[in-house]
Structures are given as structure tokens and as C-alpha cells.
Amino acid sequence: MKFNYTRGLLNGFSLRDVYHGKHWSRLNTPDQVSSAVRVLEEFGWVRSEIIKTPGRNSVKVSIHPQLLNDKFKERGMNEKTK
């Protein structure tokens, strides 16, 4: 599971990481998580990609790089001001 306990899910997480890890409030089923990710995709926050595997396909979710950069820049600025 891709999870950082201090920041939440890491970039490149799977839908399964969300509903099995209970990382997003009230999203407890694959359908609920898929719907939420579709909304985030519509707004450009994330991009999902189907990964073909020998068994069931998996969905990998990537966070928009600009959002990641802004988050780290903001965090760095806050740490410097302390």
C-alpha cells in the first residue's frame, strides 16, 4: 500500500488503497472511490490510468504535478518561517 502516515496517500496510489485503507472519509466501496476519482479527474486534480495485470486490471491514480509542487513549496516556506 502506498501511504505516508504523515501526509496521506502517495502519488500513484490505487483505488484499492483508498477503500481498504479507509483514507478518504465515507468512501468504503470501489464504486464510491471510482466516482470520487472521476470527479477529481474532471477538475484536473488527478489522472487515473488502467494498469493491465495477469489477474484483474488495476487503476493507478496520479496527483497533478503542479499540485504536488505547490504543496511542497508551501510546506518548505512554512518550515523556513518557523
Summary of the structure (lengths in Angstrom):
residues: 82
radius of gyration: 14.3
end to end distance: 32.6
largest distance: 49.7
contacts: 180
relative contact order: 0.14
helix: 45%
strand: 22%
